Amino acid sequence: MKNKPDPKDIKKHSVNLGGHKTSISLENIFWDQIKNLAADRGVTVNQLLTEIDLDRTGNLSSAARVFVLENVRNKTENKSK
């Protein structure tokens, strides 16, 4: 039986942001949500991270976490209406 990865573990992921190769370090739980949000929007992870990158003021990892949290908050607020 294979153990499920710990959601708190941080992993480095290679990404391509608008033709620029770089990496992003995120906890598994945030990476999984980035993948889900990209799929929900019909875009690739690289395309979603490029959008996040263009709008960020801090580092990419922090911007990605904030993006995920804002989406979770928006879903929660919409459900309570």
C-alpha positions as CSV (number, residue, x, y, z in Angstrom):
1,M,0.0,0.0,0.0
2,K,1.4,3.4,-1.0
3,N,1.3,6.2,1.5
4,K,-0.4,9.4,0.5
5,P,2.0,12.4,0.4
6,D,2.0,14.6,3.4
7,P,0.0,17.8,2.5
8,K,2.5,19.9,4.5
9,D,5.6,18.6,2.6
10,I,7.2,21.2,0.4
11,K,8.3,20.2,-3.1
12,K,10.1,22.1,-5.8
13,H,8.3,22.0,-9.2
14,S,9.8,23.1,-12.5
15,V,7.5,25.4,-14.4
16,N,7.6,27.5,-17.6
17,L,6.2,31.0,-17.2
18,G,5.6,32.7,-20.5
19,G,8.7,30.9,-22.0
20,H,10.9,31.4,-18.9
21,K,11.9,28.3,-17.1
22,T,11.9,28.6,-13.3
23,S,10.9,26.6,-10.3
24,I,8.4,27.1,-7.5
25,S,8.4,25.5,-4.0
26,L,5.0,24.8,-2.6
27,E,3.4,22.5,0.0
28,N,1.6,19.5,-1.6
29,I,-1.7,20.9,-0.5
30,F,-1.2,24.2,-2.4
31,W,0.2,22.4,-5.5
32,D,-2.8,20.1,-5.6
33,Q,-5.1,23.2,-5.4
34,I,-3.2,25.0,-8.2
35,K,-3.6,21.9,-10.4
36,N,-7.4,21.8,-9.6
37,L,-7.9,25.5,-10.2
38,A,-6.0,25.2,-13.6
39,A,-8.2,22.3,-14.6
40,D,-11.4,24.1,-13.5
41,R,-10.4,27.1,-15.7
42,G,-9.4,24.9,-18.7
43,V,-5.8,26.0,-18.6
44,T,-2.5,24.4,-17.9
45,V,-0.7,24.8,-14.6
46,N,2.0,26.8,-16.4
47,Q,-0.7,29.1,-17.9
48,L,-2.3,29.7,-14.5
49,L,1.1,30.3,-12.8
50,T,2.0,32.8,-15.6
51,E,-1.2,34.7,-14.8
52,I,-0.3,34.7,-11.1
53,D,3.3,35.7,-11.9
54,L,2.1,38.7,-13.9
55,D,0.0,40.0,-11.1
56,R,2.3,39.3,-8.1
57,T,4.2,41.8,-5.9
58,G,6.2,39.3,-3.8
59,N,7.7,36.0,-4.6
60,L,5.9,33.4,-6.8
61,S,5.4,30.8,-4.1
62,S,3.7,33.4,-1.8
63,A,1.6,34.7,-4.6
64,A,0.5,31.2,-5.5
65,R,-0.5,30.5,-1.9
66,V,-2.5,33.8,-1.7
67,F,-4.2,33.0,-5.0
68,V,-5.3,29.6,-3.7
69,L,-6.6,31.1,-0.4
70,E,-8.5,33.9,-2.2
71,N,-10.2,31.2,-4.4
72,V,-11.1,29.1,-1.3
73,R,-12.4,32.2,0.4
74,N,-14.5,33.3,-2.6
75,K,-16.0,29.8,-2.9
76,T,-16.9,29.8,0.8
77,E,-18.4,33.3,0.6
78,N,-20.5,32.3,-2.5
79,K,-21.8,29.2,-0.7
80,S,-23.0,31.3,2.3
81,K,-25.1,33.7,0.1
